[in-house]
Amino acid sequence: MRTKVLYLIRHWQAGGQDPAAPLTAEGRAQAEVLADFLGGFPIDRIVSSPYSRAVETAAPLAGRLGLDILTDDRLRERVLSGANSPNWEERLRQTFLDLDLSFPGGESSRAAMRRAVAVVEEALPLTAQGVVLVSHGCLLTLLLKHFDDRFGFAEWAAMTNPDVFRVILAPEGARVERIWNMPPP
């Protein structure tokens, strides 16, 4: 296997959690900063969650690189439960400790991780160098956990909005690094 790189991007600031919620004005400005930041990286494929905030996050970068944005429903955010819960953060923490735990109407961490990994496995053979995946905090943390088991609830809680990680996939294994250290515009 040739070395390839994944850029995992948590969408920028949005106006809500609904799939149709757009980026805020600040989020649109952040997406432009992302395009400046990643515009010189070796990227030849962009795959995004179909949620508006994710596609809008990817749009300036796609324009800069002359690439299409491929949307994939498997990159949508993970549903923790079918009902709202006042202690949802504790429930989320539990699902990072027990990857098979699922609440009624929700998805286990393992199931969410598998669907995200399937996107990566399909995208990598189609790219020469680098793939950008734009998604959501919990799903991206689970994908990062797939490559580095040290990722869990604490890393999810520390993730910023926006955030960018690089996963270098080499024959000797995967290396994960957070590369978004710049303040928002």
Buried (B, 14 or more C-beta within 10 A) or exposed (E): EEEBBBBBBBBBBBBEEEEEBBBBEEBBBBBBBBBEBBEEBEBEBBBBBBBBBBBBBBBBBBEBBEBEBBBBEBBBBBEBBEEEEEEEEEBBBBBBEEBEBBBEEBBBBBBBBBBBBEBBEEBBEEBEEBBBBBBBBBBBBBBBBBBBEEBBBEBBEEBEBBBBBBBBBEEEEEEBEBBBEEEBE
